[in-house]
């Protein structure tokens, strides 16, 4: 990301930064005026939120749900969000059999030519009917029933559990100037899993969603959507918790088209 975006970061002048800040403030004013930070938007109860649409992500999500239900006896209800036209009634029934409701995001659109559409994640969390949300990517498989996370001391203290990635945000990254922050010696966020209390963090989640909608700018500061959540929490001074244990690789040596591959 540094190689591709360093020039863009350095070219941004103070006027550009002011425009970006004003854009964020205007959005939050509109959200508050529309009463999207209160009432039914806060949701109720605990649940799992996933995003899946094409056949590959549907298959992975069904596998994940079967593991949660049949191996871990996890009873948390789930909602699976997808773009218009990606699921039919037969697909939806497969999820219903696993206590998961398929939800079409009617006004969402995919980026033409993009192999991933990260921007649906924040919107799915906001649109979910739950107030306490465990978000999981379709290729994210917990090693035990994750329900205990909602009862952890860290969640009680912050209302947001994030997990770290393998990299740190570069000191030259434009985000530090936009947010008027000193560079932090802190790991970036891996957003394939997160636990969030919407009652406490509905504003930050709306700002993260806005950053995804302005992805032409914000994705140049973040590897896709992943750090938009961390940046939005920074911008609004919302707390979150990182685990004290560092992540690691687990896999096996394999081959692909005759070439060595770590899977």
ZIQUI-V318836 format. One record per residue. N is the residue number from 1. RES is the residue in three letters. SS is DSSP state (helix for helix, strand for strand, loop for the rest). Layout:
n=N res=RES ss=SS
n=N res=RES ss=SS
This chain:
n=1 res=UNK ss=loop
n=2 res=UNK ss=helix
n=3 res=UNK ss=helix
n=4 res=UNK ss=helix
n=5 res=UNK ss=helix
n=6 res=UNK ss=helix
n=7 res=UNK ss=helix
n=8 res=UNK ss=helix
n=9 res=UNK ss=helix
n=10 res=UNK ss=helix
n=11 res=UNK ss=helix
n=12 res=UNK ss=loop
n=13 res=UNK ss=loop
n=14 res=UNK ss=helix
n=15 res=UNK ss=helix
n=16 res=UNK ss=helix
n=17 res=UNK ss=helix
n=18 res=UNK ss=helix
n=19 res=UNK ss=helix
n=20 res=UNK ss=helix
n=21 res=UNK ss=helix
n=22 res=UNK ss=helix
n=23 res=UNK ss=helix
n=24 res=UNK ss=helix
n=25 res=UNK ss=helix
n=26 res=UNK ss=helix
n=27 res=UNK ss=helix
n=28 res=UNK ss=helix
n=29 res=UNK ss=helix
n=30 res=UNK ss=helix
n=31 res=UNK ss=helix
n=32 res=UNK ss=helix
n=33 res=UNK ss=helix
n=34 res=UNK ss=loop
n=35 res=UNK ss=loop
n=36 res=UNK ss=loop
n=37 res=UNK ss=loop
n=38 res=UNK ss=loop
n=39 res=UNK ss=helix
n=40 res=UNK ss=helix
n=41 res=UNK ss=helix
n=42 res=UNK ss=helix
n=43 res=UNK ss=loop
n=44 res=UNK ss=loop
n=45 res=UNK ss=loop
n=46 res=UNK ss=strand
n=47 res=UNK ss=strand
n=48 res=UNK ss=strand
n=49 res=UNK ss=strand
n=50 res=UNK ss=strand
n=51 res=UNK ss=strand
n=52 res=UNK ss=loop
n=53 res=UNK ss=loop
n=54 res=UNK ss=loop
n=55 res=UNK ss=helix
n=56 res=UNK ss=helix
n=57 res=UNK ss=helix
n=58 res=UNK ss=helix
n=59 res=UNK ss=helix
n=60 res=UNK ss=helix
n=61 res=UNK ss=helix
n=62 res=UNK ss=helix
n=63 res=UNK ss=helix
n=64 res=UNK ss=helix
n=65 res=UNK ss=helix
n=66 res=UNK ss=helix
n=67 res=UNK ss=helix
n=68 res=UNK ss=helix
n=69 res=UNK ss=helix
n=70 res=UNK ss=helix
n=71 res=UNK ss=helix
n=72 res=UNK ss=loop
n=73 res=UNK ss=loop
n=74 res=UNK ss=loop
n=75 res=UNK ss=loop
n=76 res=UNK ss=loop
n=77 res=UNK ss=loop
n=78 res=UNK ss=strand
n=79 res=UNK ss=strand
n=80 res=UNK ss=strand
n=81 res=UNK ss=strand
n=82 res=UNK ss=strand
n=83 res=UNK ss=strand
n=84 res=UNK ss=loop
n=85 res=UNK ss=loop
n=86 res=UNK ss=loop
n=87 res=UNK ss=loop
n=88 res=UNK ss=loop
n=89 res=UNK ss=helix
n=90 res=UNK ss=helix
n=91 res=UNK ss=helix
n=92 res=UNK ss=helix
n=93 res=UNK ss=helix
n=94 res=UNK ss=helix
n=95 res=UNK ss=helix
n=96 res=UNK ss=helix
n=97 res=UNK ss=loop
n=98 res=UNK ss=loop
n=99 res=UNK ss=loop
n=100 res=UNK ss=strand
n=101 res=UNK ss=strand
n=102 res=UNK ss=strand
n=103 res=UNK ss=strand
n=104 res=UNK ss=strand
n=105 res=UNK ss=strand
n=106 res=UNK ss=loop
n=107 res=UNK ss=loop
n=108 res=UNK ss=loop
n=109 res=UNK ss=loop
n=110 res=UNK ss=loop
n=111 res=UNK ss=loop
n=112 res=UNK ss=loop
n=113 res=UNK ss=loop
n=114 res=UNK ss=loop
n=115 res=UNK ss=loop
n=116 res=UNK ss=loop
n=117 res=UNK ss=loop
n=118 res=UNK ss=loop
n=119 res=UNK ss=loop
n=120 res=UNK ss=helix
n=121 res=UNK ss=helix
n=122 res=UNK ss=helix
n=123 res=UNK ss=helix
n=124 res=UNK ss=helix
n=125 res=UNK ss=helix
n=126 res=UNK ss=helix
n=127 res=UNK ss=helix
n=128 res=UNK ss=loop
n=129 res=UNK ss=loop
n=130 res=UNK ss=loop
n=131 res=UNK ss=loop
n=132 res=UNK ss=strand
n=133 res=UNK ss=strand
n=134 res=UNK ss=strand
n=135 res=UNK ss=strand
n=136 res=UNK ss=strand
n=137 res=UNK ss=loop
n=138 res=UNK ss=loop
n=139 res=UNK ss=loop
n=140 res=UNK ss=loop
n=141 res=UNK ss=loop
n=142 res=UNK ss=loop
n=143 res=UNK ss=loop
n=144 res=UNK ss=loop
n=145 res=UNK ss=loop
n=146 res=UNK ss=helix
n=147 res=UNK ss=helix
n=148 res=UNK ss=helix
n=149 res=UNK ss=helix
n=150 res=UNK ss=helix
n=151 res=UNK ss=helix
n=152 res=UNK ss=loop
n=153 res=UNK ss=helix
n=154 res=UNK ss=helix
n=155 res=UNK ss=helix
n=156 res=UNK ss=helix
n=157 res=UNK ss=helix
n=158 res=UNK ss=helix
n=159 res=UNK ss=loop
n=160 res=UNK ss=strand
n=161 res=UNK ss=strand
n=162 res=UNK ss=strand
n=163 res=UNK ss=strand
n=164 res=UNK ss=strand
n=165 res=UNK ss=strand
n=166 res=UNK ss=strand
n=167 res=UNK ss=strand
n=168 res=UNK ss=strand
n=169 res=UNK ss=loop
n=170 res=UNK ss=loop
n=171 res=UNK ss=loop
n=172 res=UNK ss=loop
n=173 res=UNK ss=loop
n=174 res=UNK ss=loop
n=175 res=UNK ss=helix
n=176 res=UNK ss=helix
n=177 res=UNK ss=helix
n=178 res=UNK ss=helix
n=179 res=UNK ss=loop
n=180 res=UNK ss=loop
n=181 res=UNK ss=loop
n=182 res=UNK ss=loop
n=183 res=UNK ss=loop
n=184 res=UNK ss=loop
n=185 res=UNK ss=loop
n=186 res=UNK ss=loop
n=187 res=UNK ss=strand
n=188 res=UNK ss=strand
n=189 res=UNK ss=strand
n=190 res=UNK ss=strand
n=191 res=UNK ss=strand
n=192 res=UNK ss=strand
n=193 res=UNK ss=strand
n=194 res=UNK ss=strand
n=195 res=UNK ss=strand
n=196 res=UNK ss=strand
n=197 res=UNK ss=strand
n=198 res=UNK ss=helix
n=199 res=UNK ss=helix
n=200 res=UNK ss=helix
n=201 res=UNK ss=helix
n=202 res=UNK ss=helix
n=203 res=UNK ss=helix
n=204 res=UNK ss=helix
n=205 res=UNK ss=helix
n=206 res=UNK ss=helix
n=207 res=UNK ss=helix
n=208 res=UNK ss=helix
n=209 res=UNK ss=helix
n=210 res=UNK ss=helix
n=211 res=UNK ss=helix
n=212 res=UNK ss=helix
n=213 res=UNK ss=helix
n=214 res=UNK ss=loop
n=215 res=UNK ss=helix
n=216 res=UNK ss=helix
n=217 res=UNK ss=helix
n=218 res=UNK ss=helix
n=219 res=UNK ss=loop
n=220 res=UNK ss=loop
n=221 res=UNK ss=loop
n=222 res=UNK ss=loop
n=223 res=UNK ss=loop
n=224 res=UNK ss=loop
n=225 res=UNK ss=loop
n=226 res=UNK ss=helix
n=227 res=UNK ss=helix
n=228 res=UNK ss=helix
n=229 res=UNK ss=helix
n=230 res=UNK ss=helix
n=231 res=UNK ss=helix
n=232 res=UNK ss=helix
n=233 res=UNK ss=helix
n=234 res=UNK ss=helix
n=235 res=UNK ss=helix
n=236 res=UNK ss=loop
n=237 res=UNK ss=loop
n=238 res=UNK ss=loop
n=239 res=UNK ss=loop
n=240 res=UNK ss=loop
n=241 res=UNK ss=strand
n=242 res=UNK ss=strand
n=243 res=UNK ss=loop
n=244 res=UNK ss=loop
n=245 res=UNK ss=loop
n=246 res=UNK ss=loop
n=247 res=UNK ss=loop
n=248 res=UNK ss=loop
n=249 res=UNK ss=loop
n=250 res=UNK ss=loop
n=251 res=UNK ss=loop
n=252 res=UNK ss=loop
n=253 res=UNK ss=strand
n=254 res=UNK ss=strand
n=255 res=UNK ss=strand
n=256 res=UNK ss=strand
n=257 res=UNK ss=loop
n=258 res=UNK ss=loop
n=259 res=UNK ss=strand
n=260 res=UNK ss=strand
n=261 res=UNK ss=strand
n=262 res=UNK ss=strand
n=263 res=UNK ss=loop
